[in-house]
Amino acid sequence: MSETAAGVQVLGGAVERGDEILTKEALEFVAGLQRAFGARRDELLERRKQRRAEAAAKGRLDFLEETRHIREGDWKVAAPPADIADRRVEITGPTDRKMAINALNSGAKVWLADLEDANTPHWSNVVSGQVNLYDLVRKQIELTTPKKTYKLRDDIKHAVPLVRPRGWHFDEKHILVDGKPTVAAFVDFGLHFFHNAKELLSRGSGPYFYLPKMESHLEARLWNDVFTHAQKELGIPHGSVRATVLIETFPAAFEMEEILYELRDHSAGLNAGRWDYLFSVIKTFRDSDKYILPDRNAVTMTAPFMRAYTELLVRTCHKRGAFAIGGMAAFIPTKDPATNEKAMAKVHDDKKREAGDGFDGSWVAHPGLVPICFEEFDAVLGDKPNQIDRTRDDVAVTADQLLAVAETPGEKTIEGLRAAVDVGVRYIVSWLGGNGAAAIHNLMEDAATAEISRSQIWQWLHNDVVLAGGERVTADLVRETLADTEKQLRAEEGFPVENLGRAVELFEQVAVADEFVDFLTLPAYEQID
């Protein structure tokens, strides 16, 4: 334990070059954010609980009457900076050194540098991620392994990093301010901003971010106030920060315009975060039988309620001069040509639909998918950097359309239950081991995967769902499936079993318990250093 700034204690162990990141001045900056805004964050988390209870009692969500004037007002967000005016292909991944270099070299326009769902918050990852961001901003990032040396190519335009800090719900237990854990978002944002904002601006870029898991425009207002405070504190011009908000919670879908409005000086648009969105649909109405989803893999982006969500997102963004960024293509190319051909065709279809719907760009999880995304967006955009001018005036989405979960085609099956347990347990094993971006069954999965898996099982169990084959979902059935999964994974050649017992126990805890745990990463965080 060390005390390097007044009232600040660093409880984490030594991390290589950590002293360059955790300087007295940087920690004082983070502590300033915590003291200025920590109490507001706490109030907003309490407000989430109240709003969920109100929504559950009504059985629905709706657009806010008190913000109608914003939705009907005439306003636009600030114009985008030149280096992110074209975002047609974005690659995502953790701030691991090798993956960071590969992402910058991928040919994509933007890299979502993920300090959140694709990055487990082991202390070493939290600090080394900041070291890697420091180096890549200065174009001095390299990695030498026994097999290969990784370095930035000089024959390619590097992807522009947009950093995703952890969500408002998370605390960083390794940094205490005045004796209490610091809001993790302040640690992730604060350290990157403190060390790199001026350097980025001097290089013709800026401090750009992705903001996850928000549920209301008041949470966006808090971020906006944080940005204003941080820029003033370091003498950086107002509006230098730009942030893209992930609309990945059900409540936020009803406040898209208000969220853009709150961040209008600092906005870089909205993104359609599909897996977390499904997780939030279940979480919000977990006790209702009107919002029960079929098997995860049966829920596609063409389901009526998902179409309503993405159409409204594009319409909202372009109406306000903001980017609309599409969802993830998570496939990882394999050595099997038949598997690749089938999966690549789906990626083509997905990106073609998004480009045709008016999205300005979209996500891929692997460099091998970058050319496909380019091909489909180039076909629509041509030489234009984006299609913000396509305002989609033909779109008019109602609250009932956003809520039409029951119209989703597909069945609830025992195979779906087994698949949810399998992928959920596999992911938690990876997460506990320090890897938050896990390759599972040829897909790149992050924490949203485990969240949708366990929440779906919780929903089926607590609503007495009978599966297509006649099986009723009971706690015994879930535990039996977990036991079978554990047995299979222990027998699987090469599977890392060190954390398997803990993963099974944790999955059962968050899938079966009477009380729904808001985020499985919170109890999981208690089990790691």
N, C-alpha and C positions, 0 to 999 in steps of 0.2 A: 504494500500500500504506500502511496506517495501523496503528498499535498503540494501541488505546484502552483496553485493560484488561490487567492483568498476564498475560503469556503468550498473549494473543489477538491474532491478526493478521487484518485484513479485507483480502482481496485483490481483492474486487470493486470496480468503478468506482462513481462517484457515481450515486445514484438520487434522483429528486425526493422530498424529505422523508425521505430515508433516515436523516438524522441524528436524526430524532425516534424512529426504531425502533432503530437501532444505537447506543444510548447505552452509556456505560461500564457502568452498572449492569445493563442488559439483557444485555450480552455477558458480564459476570461471572456472571450467573445461568446462561446457556447453558454457559459454561465449567465451572461447578460440576456440571452434569448430565453433561457429557462426562467429567470426571475421576472422578466417582463411579460411572458406569455404562458407560463406553465399552468397557472390557475385557470386561465381561459380554456386551455386544452381540457383540463379536468371537468369543467362545467359542460363543455360540448360533449364529452363522453357520457355524462349523466343525461344530457338531453337526448342522446341516441336511445337510451333505454326507455325514456318516457315516450318518445315518438313511436318506437316499436310497439309499446303497449297500446298506444292509441290506435295505431294502424291495425293491430291484431283485433282490438275490440270492434272496430268498424268493418274489418274484413277487406279493407282496400286502402290504397293510397290515392292522392289526387294532387293536381297542380295547386299551388298556394294562392289563396285569394289575396293575401296581404302583399304579394309581389306582382300582382297583375300589371301594375303600372310599368314594371321593368320589362315584362314580356311584350307589352304594347308600345313601349317607348321606342324612340328612334336613336340608336346609338351603335357604335362599332368598337371592336377591340383595336388596340394599336397594330399598325402594319408590321408584318414579320421582318426580323433582321435578314439581311441578304444571304447569310450563310445557311439559313434554314428555310429559305423561301421554297425550296424544292425538297420534299420529304417523301418522294414516291416509294422508296424502299428503306425500311428501318430494320436493323437487326438487333436482337435483344440478347442479354446474357449477363452473368455476374462479373464483378470487377476482379476476378482471378486474373493473374498476370498473362498467362498464355491466351486465355479466351479474350482478354482485352485487346491484345495485339492482333489476334485473328479477326476480331470484329472490326477494328480500325482498317485492316487490310482487305476487308471482304468486298469492297466495291459499293456497299450500301451507302446511302446518303447520310443516315443518322444511326448512331449506336445508343440504345437504351442501356446505360451503364447501371446495372441493377444492384443496389444495396438493400433491396427488399426481398421479394418472394423467391428470387433465384439465388439468393445469397444467405446462407445460414448465419445467424448473428453470434457465432463463436467470436470471442474477443479478437483472436488472431485475424479472422476475416474482416471484422469491422475496421481494424487499424490498417491491415495490409491493403485493403481496398482503397483506402485514402492515399496510401503511399503510391499505389498504381495510378490513381487519378492524377496525383501531383506530377508523376513522371510523364504520363501520356500527354497532359496539357503542354508540357515543355518539349514534347517529341524526343524524349530521352529514355523511352521504355524498351528494355530488351530482356530476354530470358534465354539462358543457355542450359540445356538438359543434356544427359549423356547421348541422346539420339539426335538432337537438333538445336539450332539457335534460332530463336524467334525475335524478329525486329521489324520495325515499320518499313514498309516498302517506300522507295522514293519515286516510283513510277506510277503512283496512283493517288487520287485525292482521298484522303482519309475521312472516314465517317465522323460526323460531328457528334460529340458525346452529349447526351441528355441524361442527367443523373437522377435516379429514382431513390429517394430516401424512404425509410420505413414509415408506415402509416401512423396516424395519430394515436392509435390504441397501444402502441408499443413503448415500453420504457427501456432505457439502457442501464442495466444494473451495475455495470463496471465503472460508471462515472456518476458520482454523487455530487449534487450541488446543495449546499446547506443541509447535508445529511440525508437527502432523498434522491432516488434514482432520477436521472435526467430523461426528459422526453427524447426518445431515440431519433425522431425526425430532426430535432434541434442539433443532435450530434452529427448526423449524416449530412444534413444541409450545411450546418455551421462550419464544420471542418473543411468541407470542399469549398464553400464560398470564401472563407477566410484566406485559405492558401492560394486559391486559383482564380478568383473573380477578376482581379486586376490584370493578371497574366493573360487570361482569355481575351479580355478587352484589348489588350495591347497587340494581340495577334489577329484582330479583326473578327473575333467571335464574342462570346459572352457566357455568363453563368446560366445555363439552361437546365430545366428540370422536368421530370415527370412526377406527378403527385397522385399517390394511390389511395384507395379505400375511403374517400370522402363520402359523407352521406348528406351534406346540406351546404347551401350557399354561405351559411355562417362559418362553416369550417373552411371554406374558400376565403372568406373575409379574414380569418385568422392568418392564413398563409400570406395573403396580400399584405397584411400589417407586418408580418415577419420580414417579408422582402423589403418593404419600405424602411423599416428599422435597420436592417442589415446594410442596405445601401447607404443610408445616412451615416451609420456608425463608421463605415470604412471610406466615406467620401467618394462613393461610386454613383454615377448619374442615375437618377430615378428612371425606372423602366428598363434598366440593363438586364435585370432578371427576366427570363421568359419561362413560362411553365405550361405544360400540357397536362390536363387533368384526365385521369382515367375515370370514365363513367362506368364503374364496375360494381356499383351497389344499386339495389332497386330504388331506394329513396332518391338517390341522386338523379335518376332518369327523369324524375318529375321536377328537377330544379336545374336543368342544363343551362337555360338562358341566364338564370340568376347567378350560377357559378361563373359563367363567362363574364358577366357584368362586374362581379366583385373583383375579378382579376384582370379587368379590361386593360389596364396599363401594362400588365405583366403577362398577358395571355399568349400562349402558343397553341390554343385550340383544345379539342377534346379527343379522346380515344375510346374505342369500343372494346372493353376488356371482358371477353365473353365468359371464361370459366368462373371468374370471381362474381360475375353478374348472376350466373345460375346459382352459385353458392348463396348469394345475398337474397335472391328470390325465396329460396328455401328458408333461410334464416329469418327473414322478415315475417313470413307467414307459416312458420313451422308447425303450428298447432291447427292449421286449417286444412280441410280435405279438398279445398278448391284450387290449391296451388301445388298439387303433387305431380312431380315430373316423372316421365318414363326413364328407362336406362340412360345413363349419361351419354353414351355414344349414339343414342337415337335422337337426341336433341340437336338439331342442326340450325344453322343461321337462317334457314327458310321457314322455321316454325313461326306461326303468326305473331306471337309476342316478341320474338327476337327480330323479326322484320320491322315491326313497329318501332322498336328501340333503335335500330340502326338507321332507319329512314328519318326518324325524328332527330337523331344526332347530326346527320349530314345537313338537314334542313336548318337546324338551329345554328350550327357553326357558320354555314355560308351566309345565312341571313345577317350574321354579325361580323363577317369578314375574318372568320377564324378557320384554322385547319380542322378537318375531320380525318382522323387516322383510324384505319381499320384494324382488324384483329389478327391473331397469331396463326401462322402456319407452322405447326410444331413438328412436322415430320423430319426425321433424320435419315438421309440417304443410306442405303445398305449395299451389301455386295450381291444381293439377289435382284437381277434385272426385272423379273416379273413383279416383285413387291414394289420396286422403285417406280415402274411404269404406272401401276395402279395408283400409287400415292401421289405421284407428280401430276397425274390427270386431275385428281381432286384439288391439288393446290392451284393448278391453272384455273379450274372452275371457280374456286373461292375468290381468287384475286381478280378474275374477270368480272365477277359479280360486284365486288367492291368498287372497282374502277368505274364500272357502268353505273353504279348507284350514286357516284359523285364523290367518293372518298378521295382525298388528296395523296394518300399513301397507305402503306400497310406494313405489317410486321412479319418477319421470318425468324426462325430460331437457329438456322444453320446456314453457313455461307453458300452451301450447295443450292439453296432455294432463292438466292438473290437474283440470278438471271431470270427465273420464272416470274418473279414479282415485277422486275423491270419490263419484261416482255408485255405483260398484261396492262401495266400502267402506261408504258410508252404508247401502246396502241390507242389509248384514249387521250392521253395528255399531249402526245407529240412533243413539240418544243416548248410548250407552256410549262412553267414550274409547278403549277397546281391548278385546280379547277374551282377555286373559291368563288369565282364569278358565276358559277352554276348554282343558283340559289334554290333550286328545287321547290319552286312555288307551288308545284303540283301536290306537295305532301301536306297532309293535315292529319295528325295523329291524336287520337283521343286517349284519355286515361283508361277507358275500358279496353282499348286495343293493347296498351302496355300491360294490362292486367290479365290478358286472355291466356293465361298459362294452361288452363284446362283444355284448350283447343290443340295442344301439342300432340301430334301423332306419335305413335310408338307404344311399346308395351313395357311393363315392369316384369322382369324375368329373374329366375334364379341365376342365370348366367350373368345378368347385369349385376346382381348382388355379389357374386363371386369375383367378378372383374373389379368392382369397387373396392372390395376388401384387398384383393391382390395388389392393385396399383397403389392404394392408400398405404398399405404396410410397406411395400417396396420403397415408396417415397420417404416415409418417416425414417426407415433404416438409413437411407442416404442422408437425410437432413441431420439426424443425430450424429452421423459420421463426419459432418462438416461440408457436405455438398448439397446445395439447394437447387442446382440445375441438374436433374437426374435423367439419364436416358433410359426410358422404360418402354419396352415393346416398340422400338423404333420411333418413339415420340420424346421430345424434350419436355419434361414436366417440371413445374415449380409448385410452390405451396398451394396454389389454387386447386391443383389436381387432388391433393389429399383432402382439402376442405370440401370440395363438391362430393367426393367419394363418401366421406364419413357423415356429412350432413344429409345426404340423400338416404343413407341407411337409417339415420336417426329419424328422419321424416317418415319413412315407410314403417319403421318399428312403432313409432308413437301414434300413428294413424291407422294401425291394424290393417295394413295393406295386404291383400291377397294377390300373389303373383300369378302370371299367366298360366303357369303349370299347376295352380291350385294350392301352392304352399303359402301359408300365412307367415308373415315376417314377425318373428318373436325374438326375444333376447337369446333364447336357446339356439335358434337357427343361426343368428349372427355369431354367437360364440363357437358353435360347431364349425361354421365356415372359417372363422379365424383360426381354429385349431388345425383344420385341414390345410389352410394356407401356410401356416407356420411349418407344418410337417413337410409340405412340398418344397418350401424355400430352403429348409435345412438339407434337403436331399439334392437341391439344384447345384450343379457343379459350378464352383467359382462364386457363389453368392456369399456376400459378407455377412456372417451370422452374429458378429460381435454385439450388435445392437438390436438383434431381431426380437429377443424376449421383451425388451423395453418398448419396442415399436408396437408389438402386438398388444401389450398392456395399455399403452397410450391410445391406440386406435379404439380399443374396447371402451376405454374411459370416455372418449369424446363421441362415440357412436351409440352407446347404450345408456349412458347415465340419464337419470330423470331430468336433470337440469342441462339445458343446451349450453355448451361452452362456446363463447363468442368466436374465439380463434384458437385452433388447436396448437398454433405456434407458441401461445402463452404458457400452457403447462409444459410443452416440449422445451421451452427456453429454460425452465427451472432445472432441467436435466443436463444442461451443457455448461461448459466453462466459458 
